[in-house]
């Protein structure tokens, strides 16, 4: 599987503060971004995989909701996170 325990723990350690803090908004956004990038690469090779395309759109919507929440709660964390993850161009 593309997302092993070690990769997931590393994502949460880097963005969520600790490996056990899997519910943090920053950690969830980072995890969604990793998954979105993986699915995007998959769809570049398999452009007729509509089920994956649908799940990608749903995942982007979830990330968007979390980003909106983080923007309302703490604008500085929001700005640093999008810069670190390279979400905005």
Secondary structure, 3 states (H helix, E strand, C coil): CCCCHHHHHHHHHHHCCCCCCCCCHHHHHHHHHHHHHHHHHHHHHCCCCHHHHHHHHHHHHHHHHHHHHHHHHCHHHHHHHHHHHCCCC
